[in-house]
Amino acid sequence: MTGNHIRPNFRHRVRFPAAEPHQFAQDEARFTLVEDSGKEVSIRFHDYAAIYQRPGLYEQLFYDRLKCQSPQKVVDILRYAMETNSEKFSELRVLEFGAGNGMVGEELARHGVARIIGVDILDAAKIATDRDRPGIYDAYYVLELGEPRTAPRIELSEWRFNCLVTVAALGFGDIPPSAFREAFNYVEDGGWIAFNIKETFLDNRDTSGFSMFIKNLILAEYLDLHHLERYQHRLSIDGRPLYYFGLAGRKNGNIPESFVSGSNTGS
């Protein structure tokens, strides 16, 4: 777990369903939140907008209850890869794509990176970050990459990123391959790329669009893979370990648009 998570002086009243093991897919699982009024609300685990608007609920769910450790793990993998190459972590200018409520940014800041710029598609994510972790980011943009270019994109290019970090945001339709490609291409050649992906997306039996895109990228000339590690991302609602791969590598060149379409990608 990371360092200074927000801990409100109250606990949300949360109930998990009495599910049989393996009944719920990871992106379909739900929980019940009992509001102060006594009203019960069913919320999907991937309904981040609804979760972010309630202070401390994200941390209580994913870090206290389900023991998520991906922010720390992916940052540690990146630090290890850079140290192995005698490079300084403090010199990174990071684009954090899918920044959410700032937990990964907090972990990066704890290790003293030079610049951290957050990007997320949700207004609720930026609002939660400003509320719970003010000052973590040098700038935070709410926009949808992969769409026609806009003024914020021009600003992004001016940060001269030498690192892209994406944690727990890939593979469930939250970020399409075209958007990840655009984020990747903001990084200078020779810069660092670090992200994690659910282990099944690297399985040869998975021929879905995003799985093929990631597997092709790992083998392509655009990314020089330095470290790949399987680890426990968090627990499922029925207590099973969920395993992810954490990756760190160096960018060799921009991903062309044809590579995305050539991977037969979908969301």
TIMAR-882211 format. One record per residue (C-alpha): x, y, z; residue number from 0. Coordinates in nm, 4 decimals. Example, Ala and Ser with C-alpha at 12.3 -4.5 7.8 and 13.67 -1.06 7.14 Angstrom:
BEGIN
1.2300 -0.4500 0.7800 0
1.3670 -0.1060 0.7140 1
end
This chain:
BEGIN
0.0000 0.0000 0.0000 0
0.1051 0.3573 -0.0537 1
0.1925 0.6158 0.2018 2
-0.0631 0.8818 0.2911 3
-0.4041 0.7559 0.1819 4
-0.6977 0.9706 0.2844 5
-0.8598 0.8229 0.5945 6
-1.1866 1.0006 0.6842 7
-1.2938 0.9827 1.0477 8
-1.5869 0.7628 0.9479 9
-1.6414 0.4309 0.7758 10
-1.8845 0.3712 0.4937 11
-2.1361 0.0934 0.5545 12
-2.0498 -0.1536 0.2793 13
-2.1842 -0.5033 0.2163 14
-2.0518 -0.7532 -0.0345 15
-2.2937 -1.0024 -0.1954 16
-2.3121 -1.3582 -0.0704 17
-2.1657 -1.4832 -0.3955 18
-2.0554 -1.8295 -0.4846 19
-1.6855 -1.8370 -0.5817 20
-1.6216 -1.7280 -0.9425 21
-1.9816 -1.6091 -0.9847 22
-1.8906 -1.2519 -1.0733 23
-1.6527 -1.1331 -1.3437 24
-1.4054 -0.8768 -1.2137 25
-1.5677 -0.5868 -1.4019 26
-1.9238 -0.6994 -1.3162 27
-1.8909 -0.7317 -0.9383 28
-2.1109 -0.5084 -0.7251 29
-2.1384 -0.4058 -0.3622 30
-2.4130 -0.2476 -0.1550 31
-2.3593 0.0884 0.0105 32
-2.5896 0.1852 0.2980 33
-2.6259 0.5633 0.2981 34
-2.6719 0.7726 0.6132 35
-3.0428 0.7902 0.5351 36
-3.0593 0.4117 0.5431 37
-3.1090 0.3890 0.1680 38
-2.9266 0.1000 0.0064 39
-2.7437 0.1669 -0.3198 40
-2.6002 -0.1046 -0.5458 41
-2.2760 0.0133 -0.7086 42
-2.0613 -0.1667 -0.9626 43
-1.6918 -0.1850 -0.8667 44
-1.6000 -0.0218 -1.1982 45
-1.8478 0.2651 -1.1518 46
-1.5656 0.4927 -1.0478 47
-1.7657 0.8159 -1.0754 48
-2.0104 0.6969 -0.8094 49
-1.7269 0.5758 -0.5862 50
-1.5067 0.8853 -0.6189 51
-1.7839 1.1223 -0.5112 52
-1.7894 0.9617 -0.1646 53
-1.4707 1.0564 0.0273 54
-1.2666 0.7566 0.1375 55
-1.4897 0.4940 -0.0248 56
-1.2368 0.3991 -0.2945 57
-0.9626 0.3518 -0.0363 58
-1.1897 0.1564 0.1975 59
-1.3030 -0.0783 -0.0784 60
-0.9902 -0.1473 -0.2754 61
-0.7088 -0.0945 -0.0271 62
-0.8495 -0.1767 0.3154 63
-1.0958 -0.4477 0.2188 64
-0.9530 -0.5981 -0.1002 65
-0.5818 -0.5340 -0.0287 66
-0.4925 -0.3727 -0.3613 67
-0.1189 -0.3108 -0.3977 68
-0.0826 -0.2106 -0.7641 69
0.0149 0.1578 -0.7221 70
0.3140 0.0677 -0.5094 71
0.4004 -0.2419 -0.7141 72
0.4015 -0.0763 -1.0573 73
0.6044 0.2184 -0.9257 74
0.8499 -0.0252 -0.7636 75
0.8853 -0.2166 -1.0923 76
0.9582 0.1090 -1.2749 77
1.2117 0.2165 -1.0124 78
1.3871 -0.1212 -1.0285 79
1.4122 -0.1081 -1.4091 80
1.5547 0.2433 -1.3975 81
1.8028 0.1650 -1.1204 82
1.9214 -0.1356 -1.3203 83
1.9972 0.1086 -1.6014 84
2.1589 0.3645 -1.3657 85
1.8910 0.6256 -1.4318 86
1.7492 0.8703 -1.1777 87
1.3847 0.8398 -1.0799 88
1.3825 1.2036 -0.9715 89
1.4330 1.3187 -1.3318 90
1.1075 1.1698 -1.4603 91
0.8407 1.3877 -1.6196 92
0.5441 1.1518 -1.5896 93
0.2209 1.1363 -1.7831 94
-0.0124 0.9328 -1.5628 95
-0.2882 0.8087 -1.7889 96
-0.6078 0.7006 -1.6128 97
-0.5008 0.8942 -1.3036 98
-0.8225 0.8404 -1.1093 99
-0.8252 0.9929 -0.7621 100
-0.4493 1.0362 -0.7401 101
-0.3258 0.7289 -0.5547 102
-0.0574 0.6463 -0.8107 103
0.0389 1.0117 -0.8350 104
0.0792 1.0129 -0.4585 105
0.3153 0.7158 -0.4805 106
0.5187 0.8811 -0.7570 107
0.5385 1.2060 -0.5598 108
0.6581 1.0147 -0.2541 109
0.9630 0.9096 -0.4555 110
1.0316 1.2636 -0.5735 111
0.9686 1.2607 -0.9498 112
1.0225 1.5952 -1.1224 113
0.6779 1.6401 -1.2807 114
0.3481 1.4504 -1.2624 115
0.0663 1.5260 -1.5062 116
-0.2627 1.3419 -1.4635 117
-0.5145 1.2587 -1.7359 118
-0.8524 1.0952 -1.6806 119
-1.1790 1.0823 -1.8691 120
-1.3905 1.1489 -1.5573 121
-1.4619 1.4885 -1.4056 122
-1.5325 1.2994 -1.0823 123
-1.1727 1.1757 -1.0759 124
-1.0261 1.5256 -1.0885 125
-1.2758 1.6508 -0.8292 126
-1.1779 1.3644 -0.5950 127
-0.8073 1.4328 -0.6501 128
-0.8457 1.8040 -0.5777 129
-1.0456 1.7174 -0.2665 130
-0.8322 1.4350 -0.1243 131
-0.4813 1.4909 -0.2624 132
-0.4391 1.8577 -0.3511 133
-0.1011 1.9510 -0.4940 134
-0.0004 1.6010 -0.6041 135
-0.0138 1.6880 -0.9764 136
0.1483 1.9762 -1.1598 137
-0.1576 1.9660 -1.3880 138
-0.4595 1.7382 -1.4258 139
-0.6557 1.7186 -1.7518 140
-1.0032 1.5741 -1.7992 141
-1.0154 1.4591 -2.1601 142
-1.0625 1.1551 -2.3796 143
-0.7513 1.0579 -2.5682 144
-0.7968 0.8862 -2.9001 145
-1.0475 1.1533 -3.0066 146
-0.9824 1.4552 -3.2358 147
-0.7051 1.6817 -3.1104 148
-0.7991 1.9698 -2.8810 149
-0.6197 2.2501 -2.6962 150
-0.5376 2.0376 -2.3863 151
-0.3575 1.7910 -2.6146 152
-0.1355 2.0693 -2.7406 153
-0.0547 2.1530 -2.3792 154
0.0274 1.7880 -2.3104 155
0.2914 1.7831 -2.5815 156
0.4608 2.0828 -2.4211 157
0.5405 1.8887 -2.1007 158
0.8045 1.6808 -2.2845 159
0.7209 1.3579 -2.1040 160
0.9902 1.0964 -2.0555 161
0.7607 0.8476 -1.8791 162
0.4091 0.7044 -1.9095 163
0.2464 0.5279 -1.6134 164
-0.0930 0.3554 -1.6287 165
-0.2180 0.1473 -1.3352 166
-0.5305 -0.0729 -1.3217 167
-0.6928 0.1069 -1.6148 168
-0.6267 -0.1203 -1.9138 169
-0.8292 -0.4005 -2.0583 170
-1.1901 -0.3575 -1.9426 171
-1.3033 -0.1062 -2.2020 172
-1.2071 0.1900 -1.9821 173
-0.9168 0.2814 -2.2140 174
-0.9293 0.1797 -2.5828 175
-0.6048 0.0899 -2.7608 176
-0.6210 0.4087 -2.9682 177
-0.6175 0.6172 -2.6502 178
-0.3263 0.4207 -2.5021 179
-0.1400 0.4656 -2.8311 180
-0.1848 0.8425 -2.8128 181
-0.0625 0.8531 -2.4521 182
0.2354 0.6326 -2.5433 183
0.3264 0.8635 -2.8297 184
0.3452 1.1700 -2.6025 185
0.6553 1.0171 -2.4428 186
0.9952 1.1027 -2.5857 187
1.1878 0.8250 -2.7584 188
1.4050 0.6558 -2.4973 189
1.1543 0.7379 -2.2229 190
1.0057 0.4858 -1.9810 191
0.6701 0.3062 -2.0023 192
0.5162 0.1309 -1.7004 193
0.1730 -0.0280 -1.6711 194
-0.0076 -0.3327 -1.5417 195
-0.2503 -0.5721 -1.7060 196
-0.4682 -0.8565 -1.5821 197
-0.2818 -1.1862 -1.6305 198
-0.5478 -1.3358 -1.8557 199
-0.4892 -1.0621 -2.1155 200
-0.1460 -1.2149 -2.1821 201
-0.2871 -1.5657 -2.2160 202
-0.2523 -1.7123 -2.5659 203
-0.6176 -1.8208 -2.5483 204
-0.7331 -1.4590 -2.5215 205
-0.7776 -1.3253 -2.8749 206
-0.9771 -1.0132 -2.7829 207
-0.8735 -0.6854 -2.9394 208
-0.7042 -0.5302 -2.6383 209
-0.5262 -0.8530 -2.5489 210
-0.3846 -0.8811 -2.8999 211
-0.2803 -0.5147 -2.8939 212
-0.0839 -0.5558 -2.5688 213
0.0773 -0.8857 -2.6702 214
0.1782 -0.7403 -3.0055 215
0.3153 -0.4274 -2.8392 216
0.5362 -0.6279 -2.6035 217
0.6872 -0.8071 -2.9029 218
0.7037 -0.5020 -3.1305 219
0.9951 -0.2701 -3.1967 220
0.8200 0.0272 -3.0341 221
0.8844 -0.0976 -2.6789 222
1.1989 -0.2530 -2.5329 223
1.0767 -0.4600 -2.2373 224
1.3030 -0.4409 -1.9302 225
1.0983 -0.6024 -1.6548 226
0.7871 -0.8227 -1.6432 227
0.6538 -0.9502 -1.3109 228
0.3408 -1.1370 -1.2038 229
0.2006 -1.0310 -0.8676 230
-0.1221 -1.0259 -0.6651 231
-0.3154 -0.7161 -0.7673 232
-0.5904 -0.7520 -0.5061 233
-0.8538 -0.9935 -0.3770 234
-1.1851 -1.0615 -0.5482 235
-1.5093 -1.0111 -0.3562 236
-1.5066 -1.3810 -0.2666 237
-1.1482 -1.3696 -0.1404 238
-0.9665 -1.5147 -0.4414 239
-0.6332 -1.3573 -0.5408 240
-0.6439 -1.1612 -0.8654 241
-0.3087 -1.1657 -1.0429 242
-0.1728 -0.9027 -1.2780 243
0.1496 -0.8507 -1.4696 244
0.3478 -0.5345 -1.4077 245
0.5670 -0.4151 -1.6968 246
0.8403 -0.1575 -1.7371 247
1.0217 -0.0826 -2.0587 248
1.1807 0.1825 -2.2717 249
1.0086 0.3456 -2.5669 250
1.1873 0.3029 -2.8993 251
0.9468 0.4945 -3.1213 252
0.5891 0.6045 -3.1788 253
0.3172 0.3463 -3.2377 254
0.1632 0.4047 -3.5827 255
-0.2122 0.4086 -3.6260 256
-0.1866 0.1052 -3.8515 257
-0.0498 -0.0996 -3.5606 258
-0.3718 -0.0461 -3.3646 259
-0.5993 -0.1428 -3.6539 260
-0.3664 -0.4287 -3.7414 261
-0.4137 -0.5797 -3.3963 262
-0.7846 -0.6199 -3.4740 263
-0.8611 -0.4125 -3.1682 264
-1.1853 -0.3421 -2.9965 265
-1.2583 -0.2137 -2.6476 266
end
